[in-house]
Amino acid sequence: MINTGKWTPYVLALLRIMAALLFLEHATMKFLQFPGPIQGVPYPLPALLLVAGAIEVITSALMLVGFQTRIAAFIASGEMAAAYFMGHMPYGFWPALNMGEGAILFCFIFLYIAFAGGGAWTLDSKRRPATA
């Protein structure tokens, strides 16, 4: 049997990095309209979307490098919960029908990272003193 436990911190780091990059893409769509504009969103952005975009930029950057990872992931998880209930739930209960699957997945991935930590390759691990 293969010992998969030794790979856990590295796979967790890959999850953290990929989720952060995908989350950052949401911010670039809001602020730079790259790789494209968000359909149905008026420009200039409403204040609520400016705040959401700022949270996305800051938390995704922090998670990407693994700095204050747990706090950033917890805040991002909360933003995605709010995004689901404010932006998707009004269109129906089922996530597959109200287009809220992404928000729910981000919410729970970030919640997991908030509790599990960032895995390998984090700046957080460089700041902590080595324990014997």
Solvent accessible surface area in square Angstrom, and as a share of the most:
residue,aa,sasa,rsa
1,M,242,1.08
2,I,139,0.70
3,N,97,0.50
4,T,95,0.55
5,G,47,0.45
6,K,122,0.52
7,W,135,0.47
8,T,75,0.44
9,P,56,0.35
10,Y,87,0.33
11,V,90,0.52
12,L,19,0.10
13,A,0,0.00
14,L,97,0.48
15,L,65,0.33
16,R,0,0.00
17,I,44,0.22
18,M,102,0.46
19,A,5,0.04
20,A,0,0.00
21,L,76,0.38
22,L,90,0.45
23,F,0,0.00
24,L,51,0.25
25,E,69,0.31
26,H,78,0.35
27,A,0,0.00
28,T,32,0.18
29,M,45,0.20
30,K,16,0.07
31,F,83,0.34
32,L,129,0.64
33,Q,79,0.35
34,F,135,0.56
35,P,83,0.52
36,G,18,0.17
37,P,75,0.47
38,I,45,0.23
39,Q,173,0.77
40,G,83,0.80
41,V,32,0.18
42,P,84,0.53
43,Y,80,0.31
44,P,127,0.80
45,L,20,0.10
46,P,57,0.36
47,A,75,0.58
48,L,109,0.54
49,L,46,0.23
50,L,83,0.41
51,V,87,0.50
52,A,18,0.14
53,G,0,0.00
54,A,42,0.33
55,I,48,0.25
56,E,5,0.02
57,V,59,0.34
58,I,103,0.52
59,T,4,0.02
60,S,0,0.00
61,A,47,0.37
62,L,50,0.25
63,M,0,0.00
64,L,55,0.27
65,V,73,0.42
66,G,0,0.00
67,F,69,0.29
68,Q,58,0.26
69,T,1,0.01
70,R,123,0.45
71,I,105,0.53
72,A,1,0.01
73,A,0,0.00
74,F,121,0.51
75,I,83,0.42
76,A,0,0.00
77,S,5,0.04
78,G,40,0.38
79,E,21,0.10
80,M,16,0.07
81,A,33,0.26
82,A,45,0.35
83,A,35,0.27
84,Y,16,0.06
85,F,125,0.52
86,M,118,0.53
87,G,39,0.37
88,H,45,0.20
89,M,65,0.29
90,P,93,0.59
91,Y,170,0.65
92,G,31,0.30
93,F,127,0.53
94,W,158,0.55
95,P,38,0.24
96,A,64,0.50
97,L,140,0.69
98,N,6,0.03
99,M,150,0.67
100,G,0,0.00
101,E,93,0.42
102,G,39,0.38
103,A,10,0.08
104,I,53,0.27
105,L,113,0.56
106,F,23,0.10
107,C,15,0.09
108,F,126,0.53
109,I,47,0.24
110,F,0,0.00
111,L,59,0.29
112,Y,119,0.45
113,I,0,0.00
114,A,11,0.08
115,F,148,0.62
116,A,39,0.30
117,G,6,0.06
118,G,8,0.08
119,G,27,0.26
120,A,18,0.14
121,W,142,0.50
122,T,6,0.04
123,L,85,0.42
124,D,14,0.07
125,S,54,0.35
126,K,162,0.68
127,R,133,0.48
128,R,149,0.54
129,P,112,0.70
130,A,107,0.83
131,T,128,0.74
132,A,156,1.21
